[in-house]
Amino acid sequence: MLLIGTAFCAFAAVRAEAQPIQCPKQAGFLGGAMVPSPATAVEIYQAVARGRGFPILQDHEVRVMDDDDAWAVFQYPTNLPPGQIVAGGGTLDLKIDKCSGKILASLAR
């Protein structure tokens, strides 16, 4: 149940009119984007977080930002007072390449 709600929240965080993803075709490999949508990026985030033992905190949602050739995926608190921002927190951050699916991981600082 938590995963479904998390995926919905993350998808809503991305601008509605994302640009089409243009990926070069390499001989011998599948063409097109390996991570074509925010929803796919959230599924990858959830799998990596589970596999590495990083919980998705109950008072956080998984958000996805369109970062041109990659998706930036991270957790963000849902209970912040208006006008307050977050820096750090130690949660998992992923940058997922849209074309190759390559993942770069870090902890929010």
C-alpha positions in Angstrom: 0.0 0.0 0.0 2.8 2.4 0.9 4.5 1.8 -2.5 1.4 2.7 -4.5 0.9 6.0 -2.6 4.6 6.8 -2.9 4.6 6.2 -6.7 1.6 8.4 -7.2 3.2 11.3 -5.2 6.4 11.0 -7.1 4.7 11.1 -10.5 2.8 14.2 -9.5 6.1 16.0 -8.6 7.3 16.0 -12.3 6.1 18.7 -14.6 3.2 17.5 -16.7 4.7 18.2 -20.1 8.0 16.4 -20.0 10.0 16.6 -23.3 10.2 13.4 -25.4 13.4 11.5 -24.6 15.8 11.2 -27.5 18.3 8.3 -27.0 21.0 7.3 -29.6 20.7 3.7 -30.9 23.8 1.7 -30.3 24.4 -1.4 -32.4 23.5 -4.6 -30.5 21.5 -2.8 -27.8 17.9 -2.0 -27.3 16.9 1.4 -28.7 14.9 4.1 -26.8 14.9 5.2 -23.2 15.4 2.5 -20.6 13.8 4.7 -17.9 11.1 6.6 -20.0 8.9 7.9 -17.2 8.9 9.2 -13.6 6.9 6.2 -12.6 9.7 3.9 -13.8 12.2 6.0 -11.9 10.2 5.6 -8.7 10.1 1.8 -9.2 13.9 1.8 -9.6 14.3 4.0 -6.5 12.1 1.7 -4.4 14.0 -1.4 -5.5 17.4 0.2 -4.8 16.2 1.6 -1.4 14.9 -1.8 -0.4 17.9 -3.7 -1.6 20.4 -1.4 0.2 18.3 -1.1 3.4 17.3 2.5 3.1 13.7 2.9 4.4 11.2 5.2 2.7 10.3 7.2 5.7 6.6 7.4 6.6 6.5 11.2 6.7 8.3 11.5 3.4 7.3 11.0 -0.2 9.4 10.0 -3.1 9.8 12.8 -5.6 11.1 12.9 -9.2 12.6 15.9 -10.9 13.3 16.0 -14.6 17.0 16.8 -14.9 17.3 16.8 -18.8 19.0 13.5 -19.5 18.4 12.0 -16.1 15.7 11.7 -13.4 16.7 13.0 -9.9 14.8 10.9 -7.4 14.7 11.5 -3.7 12.6 11.6 -0.5 11.1 14.8 0.7 9.2 15.4 4.0 5.4 15.8 3.7 5.0 17.7 7.0 7.0 20.9 6.5 5.6 24.2 7.7 4.9 26.6 4.8 8.1 28.3 3.5 10.5 25.9 5.2 12.9 24.0 3.0 15.0 20.9 3.7 18.8 20.5 3.4 20.2 17.0 4.0 18.5 14.4 6.1 20.6 11.4 5.2 18.1 9.8 2.8 19.0 8.1 -0.4 19.2 10.3 -3.6 19.5 8.7 -7.0 20.3 10.2 -10.4 19.0 7.8 -13.1 20.1 8.2 -16.7 17.0 8.1 -18.9 18.6 6.4 -21.8 21.0 3.8 -20.3 19.4 3.4 -16.8 22.8 4.1 -15.2 22.3 5.0 -11.5 24.4 7.3 -9.4 23.6 7.2 -5.7 24.4 9.5 -2.8 23.0 10.4 0.6 21.2 13.7 1.1 23.5 16.1 2.9 
